[in-house]
Amino acid sequence: MTTRFAITGPRAWANESFAISEATQTRYCVMHGASCDAAAHYVFIDADYLDANEAVVKGQLLKAGVRLARLLDAALMN
């Protein structure tokens, strides 16, 4: 079974990661209109932060594993 995220390319992966960085729960940046500006402080990773972002991290790791496997399959078949 091929999943949609496995057949996309690096540009889509980068856009997906950027969209995650813009999400309020990641606290990576502060949105000012369409601009994702650096937060004025460091992100403090506490239990609440981990709880809020655990699903995102697990999903990204799953996608990375599938994408890497696909790239290795393609590279080693040639």
Backbone as CSV, one residue per row, in Angstrom:
resi,resn,N_x,N_y,N_z,CA_x,CA_y,CA_z,C_x,C_y,C_z
1,MET,0.842,-1.180,0.000,0.000,0.000,0.000,0.884,1.239,0.000
2,THR,0.691,2.121,-0.949,1.440,3.373,-1.020,0.567,4.482,-0.471
3,THR,1.107,5.229,0.465,0.363,6.349,1.020,0.703,7.610,0.253
4,ARG,-0.193,8.564,0.315,-0.026,9.817,-0.433,1.265,10.522,-0.045
5,PHE,1.601,10.534,1.241,2.812,11.258,1.641,4.082,10.569,1.171
6,ALA,3.996,9.311,0.803,5.182,8.593,0.325,5.508,8.938,-1.118
7,ILE,4.524,9.392,-1.880,4.766,9.646,-3.300,4.994,11.127,-3.616
8,THR,4.951,11.975,-2.593,5.250,13.381,-2.822,6.763,13.573,-2.862
9,GLY,7.195,14.754,-3.228,8.628,15.014,-3.340,9.137,15.971,-2.277
10,PRO,10.430,16.252,-2.315,11.058,17.098,-1.301,10.419,18.481,-1.137
11,ARG,9.949,19.074,-2.221,9.305,20.389,-2.101,8.052,20.284,-1.227
12,ALA,7.250,19.260,-1.451,6.047,19.068,-0.645,6.412,18.789,0.809
13,TRP,7.497,18.039,1.023,7.939,17.742,2.396,8.341,19.023,3.114
14,ALA,9.066,19.892,2.421,9.494,21.160,3.019,8.295,22.047,3.325
15,ASN,7.348,22.109,2.400,6.144,22.910,2.632,5.343,22.376,3.813
16,GLU,5.277,21.060,3.926,4.575,20.435,5.048,5.256,20.805,6.373
17,SER,6.574,20.731,6.407,7.313,21.081,7.622,7.141,22.559,7.965
18,PHE,7.140,23.414,6.946,6.941,24.840,7.196,5.556,25.105,7.759
19,ALA,4.547,24.407,7.236,3.186,24.568,7.753,3.119,24.161,9.225
20,ILE,3.842,23.114,9.581,3.879,22.694,10.984,4.541,23.768,11.839
21,SER,5.598,24.366,11.321,6.289,25.410,12.087,5.399,26.630,12.309
22,GLU,4.451,26.862,11.409,3.535,27.997,11.547,2.400,27.724,12.528
23,ALA,2.180,26.469,12.886,1.085,26.119,13.790,1.322,26.721,15.170
24,THR,0.287,27.229,15.766,0.380,27.876,17.073,0.964,26.942,18.128
25,GLN,0.582,25.668,18.095,1.017,24.740,19.143,2.514,24.457,19.149
26,THR,3.195,24.686,18.021,4.636,24.427,18.011,5.434,25.574,18.619
27,ARG,4.833,26.748,18.684,5.475,27.937,19.263,6.820,28.254,18.605
28,TYR,6.966,27.831,17.360,8.220,28.072,16.641,8.326,29.517,16.183
29,CYS,7.196,30.068,15.774,7.205,31.448,15.300,5.906,32.136,15.680
30,VAL,5.892,33.435,15.468,4.701,34.243,15.703,4.240,34.745,14.340
31,MET,2.993,34.468,14.016,2.470,34.882,12.726,2.083,36.362,12.768
32,HIS,2.596,37.115,11.792,2.222,38.509,11.556,1.757,38.573,10.111
33,GLY,0.453,38.440,9.915,-0.082,38.343,8.557,0.389,37.038,7.943
34,ALA,1.088,37.106,6.828,1.601,35.904,6.166,3.042,35.596,6.571
35,SER,3.598,36.405,7.474,4.994,36.254,7.870,5.125,35.438,9.154
36,CYS,5.988,34.445,9.116,6.272,33.604,10.281,7.560,34.148,10.912
37,ASP,7.410,35.047,11.871,8.562,35.712,12.486,9.050,34.929,13.695
38,ALA,10.353,34.928,13.894,10.938,34.202,15.021,10.322,34.674,16.333
39,ALA,10.085,33.721,17.211,9.558,34.053,18.532,10.614,34.846,19.295
40,ALA,10.172,35.733,20.153,11.092,36.594,20.888,11.792,35.861,22.029
41,HIS,11.433,34.622,22.265,12.007,33.867,23.373,12.282,32.433,22.936
42,TYR,12.972,31.740,23.758,13.225,30.336,23.484,11.972,29.522,23.768
43,VAL,11.812,28.421,23.060,10.685,27.536,23.314,11.048,26.648,24.502
44,PHE,10.250,26.716,25.531,10.465,25.891,26.708,9.692,24.590,26.505
45,ILE,10.409,23.505,26.456,9.770,22.207,26.205,9.461,21.548,27.537
46,ASP,8.192,21.669,27.918,7.732,21.060,29.156,6.726,19.955,28.823
47,ALA,6.118,19.386,29.828,5.176,18.288,29.621,3.985,18.711,28.755
48,ASP,3.499,19.937,28.956,2.369,20.422,28.151,2.756,20.538,26.674
49,TYR,3.972,21.025,26.417,4.453,21.140,25.035,4.557,19.756,24.399
50,LEU,5.129,18.818,25.137,5.265,17.450,24.616,3.903,16.829,24.340
51,ASP,2.956,17.017,25.237,1.610,16.481,25.030,0.958,17.092,23.791
52,ALA,1.129,18.395,23.607,0.495,19.092,22.485,1.102,18.698,21.141
53,ASN,2.365,18.299,21.133,3.066,18.052,19.872,3.466,16.600,19.633
54,GLU,3.144,15.707,20.535,3.536,14.303,20.397,3.013,13.679,19.110
55,ALA,1.766,13.916,18.796,1.179,13.329,17.586,1.859,13.862,16.322
56,VAL,2.213,15.128,16.332,2.893,15.727,15.177,4.259,15.075,14.980
57,VAL,5.006,14.938,16.068,6.341,14.336,15.989,6.256,12.891,15.520
58,LYS,5.337,12.126,16.088,5.191,10.725,15.673,4.810,10.628,14.204
59,GLY,3.920,11.502,13.759,3.508,11.491,12.356,4.660,11.835,11.423
60,GLN,5.445,12.834,11.787,6.581,13.232,10.956,7.643,12.138,10.918
61,LEU,7.880,11.469,12.035,8.852,10.369,12.053,8.381,9.195,11.195
62,LEU,7.082,8.905,11.250,6.525,7.846,10.406,6.705,8.195,8.931
63,LYS,6.353,9.407,8.573,6.496,9.840,7.183,7.948,9.799,6.739
64,ALA,8.856,10.249,7.605,10.281,10.247,7.256,10.775,8.827,6.996
65,GLY,10.351,7.885,7.819,10.760,6.493,7.628,10.265,5.930,6.309
66,VAL,9.015,6.193,5.989,8.435,5.696,4.734,9.109,6.361,3.536
67,ARG,9.335,7.654,3.644,9.968,8.380,2.540,11.404,7.914,2.333
68,LEU,12.135,7.703,3.415,13.505,7.211,3.308,13.526,5.818,2.695
69,ALA,12.623,4.961,3.117,12.556,3.610,2.555,12.290,3.664,1.056
70,ARG,11.395,4.546,0.645,11.091,4.687,-0.791,12.317,5.156,-1.568
71,LEU,13.040,6.138,-1.016,14.244,6.633,-1.684,15.322,5.555,-1.762
72,LEU,15.502,4.805,-0.691,16.495,3.726,-0.700,16.117,2.630,-1.685
73,ASP,14.839,2.278,-1.727,14.383,1.290,-2.693,14.707,1.730,-4.117
74,ALA,14.410,2.985,-4.417,14.661,3.500,-5.765,16.171,3.523,-6.065
75,ALA,16.964,3.931,-5.088,18.402,4.042,-5.306,19.068,2.669,-5.462
76,LEU,18.614,1.698,-4.706,19.263,0.390,-4.716,18.751,-0.542,-5.822
77,MET,17.658,-0.173,-6.466,17.143,-0.991,-7.560,17.891,-0.716,-8.849
78,ASN,18.610,0.370,-8.923,19.329,0.740,-10.153,20.744,0.212,-10.142
